[in-house]
Amino acid sequence: MLTAETVGSILHFESDGLPVTSLYARVEPGAGHRELHSRVSSLLDEIRPAAKDETVEHEGRLSLRDDIAHIREALGEEQWRPGAMAIFACSGHGLYQEVPLPLPVRDRVVVDAIPFSRPMLAVLEEYDRCCVAVVDEASARLFELYQDEMRDLGEISDPKLRKANYAAGFTEHGVHNKTAELRKRHYRHVREQLTDLLAAGGYDLLIVGGHEYEVPDFIAQLPRDLRSRVAGTFAIDPSAMPLAELRSSATAIVDGFELGRDQQLVAEALERAATGGLAALGLPDCLWAGTTHAIQTLLVQDGASAPGVVCDESGWLALSGHTCPLCGKATRSTPDVLDELVQAVVDDSGSVRHVRAATRLDDVVTAAELRFPVPPRPG
Ligand SMILES: [Zn+2]
């Protein structure tokens, strides 16, 4: 299972000048190994010349050659899950990391001074860590849903009235009251467990399933902080609970929730920019805001890319320019300055969201919420 530590180690990897190989390959469900093999081989062919390039330092060439050999070897041995595989390698510095991704990404290989992480981040950020609670009258099952994987988190069960109690001399009214009281106690128990779980497990969203006549009652009794994390509810018979149905209901809720959030975030960013708030709109302004460490939240249109330049000395990011206006050093061109921007924002502990929904972000590519007003752009 992919951990935050793995992702962090890739994002903060220092190659000390050695080339880093980042390779992304789609893994089609049901497609043959040969098809994948030939696609990855041709990706590796793209970078083979760099491994022989005499202008690259000897140590760098050697590292790159080992990267190619290592990836080729992994391809021969392993069974990759459908979706995509991301591989980050810098053999000369001990980096070789495979990251299976649950969604297909574009085939791509990049050799650069830093890992090319944006496609990986784009996929991972589409996935909230969700807690799914299926609640019944006197029992509840909890699951984790993350990246399409469901994990059982356990069961909560509480006492309920058995049929025998009817014969024990309760009046009808008494039975009814007792049942309601037990249910209330059970809901409170589930609520407490959920509060602990969400506090400890870092869950972003809560999804609740159960009998149609029971779920609204349960939701109504949640404290506000839990209720605000409810992404949706679904009807299911908790006694049967087909897992496939459970998963597809929960996944559909998360997908819909995410698209809605995309639209909301873009609308807020545009509004902030229009009213002269702390915002940057469009690539030139966002690149400058990234350079000045001002970005709190960056919205990027998913799938967009743009060539540009970077100053490795001062961190200046722009669409063009041979010389850095901040320090006077020569810039480095990059095939995708958006990736550099994302890295800069991540390094500044800002957050990045790749927007998949169709919104007006399509026109401007990037929008950012800022921490402070940025100085005017140089030049
Ligand atoms: Zn500079």
Boltz pocket constraint, residues with backbone or C-beta under 6 A from the ligand:
constraints:
  - pocket:
      binder: B
      contacts: [[A, 311], [A, 312], [A, 313], [A, 314], [A, 315], [A, 316], [A, 324], [A, 325], [A, 326], [A, 327], [A, 328], [A, 329]]
      max_distance: 6.0
